[in-house]
Amino acid sequence: MKYSIPIFTLILLLTFCNRTEKKEIILLADREAPLGWVYLRIYRDKTFEFESRGIEHRGDIYGGTVELKNDTLYFKYSETIPKAGNKAVLRGGFVLYFGGKYPERLELKKNKFKTK
């Protein structure tokens, strides 16, 4: 009994320390791909995740930071750049990638991204 309070306190402390803070998504776009999905998530702190996910594999996630100038998004990847490239424009409810190995078109689901 004398150890139950310290153990309970330790478990409670570890539970609160393990909580991950959920970042607020300010732009969300996606599209269905052959046998999977492609997602773009931009967070309030100007970080992003570009994810290509298939039925048979968990997916590839490319991350980094992003800057919006006028209607153009400039992605600075932390590591590898996906084949879609590192630039996209916001037009007519879509995020349109250009300059990569193939053009990518994702439909906007949420956009609270503010220009400077």
Beta strands, then each sheet from edge to edge (+ up, - down):
strand 1: 25-33
strand 2: 36-43
strand 3: 47-54
strand 4: 60-69
strand 5: 72-77
strand 6: 87-91
strand 7: 94-98
strand 8: 105-111
sheet 1: 1+ 2- 3+ 4- 5+ 6- 7+ 8- 1+
end
